[in-house]
Amino acid sequence: MASSGKEDLTMEQLWDEAAERFLARTGKGLNRKPPMTIDDVRKQIESRTDPTTDIDAANSLKHKKDIGLNILECLKLLGGIAAQGASVVFQPATVVFNAMSILLEAPKKIREFHEAIDEVFAVVAPSLSQFRIYERIEQFRKIDTDLTRAIHITMISLVDICALVITLQDPNSKWSKFKSNVKKALLDDDSGLALN
């Protein structure tokens, strides 16, 4: 297997690169003042609503919120391990919470965007839940450095996923414009835009 070059980078360099990628993709920095906490992101998840009064929609929304809250708990655990297991000058979980907060700040009226967030959470949650086995570890400092690095890379991947979801749902992004142009070309239709 070919080396990606990431093995030679320090944890802080990996996080710096992730912050640069996030900024390049979204136009938003991860250094928020004050930084987001798990409680801030929890409130964002819990405040999500669905205007429909359908009981199935309400149950589905509750399930989606539960998935998001489970992800937060896993990130809290991973952040604790990552902060203790390596000599970093910042809290990795805070950076991930900042990325998730930016992702969740999408206007509530963009239903498709929130559906995309829910889909991403549903895919990510089972993988992160596997890290719950480390809840029983009493001394994070004794964790193998390779495991600590893997945890950092997992958390960085979540930051990248947040940035990609934001980028793909932005109506001004290259991807959205590409999708619109392909639709017009394939359907030879501008969906009524010419009438406006």
Secondary structure as UniProt FT lines:
FT   HELIX           6..8
FT   HELIX           11..26
FT   HELIX           38..46
FT   HELIX           55..85
FT   HELIX           92..104
FT   TURN            108..109
FT   HELIX           111..129
FT   HELIX           130..136
FT   HELIX           140..142
FT   HELIX           145..169
FT   TURN            171..172
FT   HELIX           174..187
FT   TURN            191..192
FT   HELIX           193..195
//
